[in-house]
Amino acid sequence: MARTTVRLTFRGDSRNDPIIYRLGQDYKVVTNIRRADVGNDTGWVELDLDGDAAEVDRALEYCRSRGIGVDKLEHP
């Protein structure tokens, strides 16, 4: 199992979608919120995703398909 750390950036209506819940339910990944900030129009979350690389990639593709920005971060 590998860990991938990402920053998800939300704009508009995607701020209200239960994305992190969906990742844990629909994909074989474990999520851990490291930091987050949500404003009126935008928001972001730094998130660890633990799971097989292929499953993490599927989960991140789902985020992109929902209009969420995905940036992989260096793991500290």
Secondary structure, DSSP 8 states (H G I E B T S, - for coil): -EEEEEEEEEEGGGGGS-HHHHHHHHSS-EEEEEEEEE-SSEEEEEEEEEE-HHHHHHHHHHHHHTT-EEEEE---
